[in-house]
């Protein structure tokens, strides 16, 4: 197993890494809409916050040897299910026709009072 902690991504807020690579898979931690420069939740619409999540995810997957189009499974965490359609819209922007399996759950609270989070399992790029 190999831990991944990209310096371009927001620092983790606990004693864990951004992702673990094992065999041919990448397992990410739950990514929240943190600005890497300020370590604060980005302000703005749910779409703006979701784009920050996907940008952070893209950094983590690239550092891990994967990419957004290699995502196998997504776990989406929403504190407000009114953001469900925003997630669908932004997900389509970033994933195009790629449609990974997905679970979406409503949660009471996330770290730093984030309104949403996302973790994934992705395949490594073929060498």
TAMOKA-V448096 format. One record per residue. N is the residue number from 1. RES is the residue in one letter. PSI is psi in whole degrees, 0 to 359 (* if undefined). Layout:
# TAMOKA-V448096
<<N,RES,PSI> <N,RES,PSI>>
This chain:
# TAMOKA-V448096
<<1,X,147> <2,X,126> <3,X,143> <4,X,128> <5,X,81> <6,X,138> <7,X,340> <8,X,344> <9,X,160> <10,X,145> <11,X,150> <12,X,155> <13,X,17> <14,X,184> <15,X,67> <16,X,168> <17,X,167> <18,X,325> <19,X,158> <20,X,134> <21,X,129> <22,X,130> <23,X,238> <24,X,23> <25,X,152> <26,X,130> <27,X,118> <28,X,159> <29,X,170> <30,X,124> <31,X,129> <32,X,167> <33,X,63> <34,X,136> <35,X,124> <36,X,330> <37,X,321> <38,X,341> <39,X,24> <40,X,154> <41,X,131> <42,X,144> <43,X,170> <44,X,195> <45,X,164> <46,X,323> <47,X,318> <48,X,316> <49,X,321> <50,X,324> <51,X,323> <52,X,319> <53,X,313> <54,X,325> <55,X,318> <56,X,318> <57,X,317> <58,X,316> <59,X,313> <60,X,315> <61,X,318> <62,X,316> <63,X,331> <64,X,347> <65,X,27> <66,X,193> <67,X,169> <68,X,324> <69,X,6> <70,X,10> <71,X,131> <72,X,317> <73,X,136> <74,X,141> <75,X,115> <76,X,134> <77,X,119> <78,X,135> <79,X,346> <80,X,115> <81,X,352> <82,X,346> <83,X,2> <84,X,313> <85,X,325> <86,X,319> <87,X,316> <88,X,317> <89,X,310> <90,X,323> <91,X,317> <92,X,324> <93,X,316> <94,X,330> <95,X,347> <96,X,233> <97,X,351> <98,X,128> <99,X,86> <100,X,162> <101,X,155> <102,X,144> <103,X,136> <104,X,125> <105,X,145> <106,X,132> <107,X,156> <108,X,318> <109,X,152> <110,X,162> <111,X,146> <112,X,22> <113,X,32> <114,X,143> <115,X,345> <116,X,160> <117,X,165> <118,X,129> <119,X,155> <120,X,162> <121,X,129> <122,X,154> <123,X,148> <124,X,153> <125,X,145> <126,X,137> <127,X,*>>
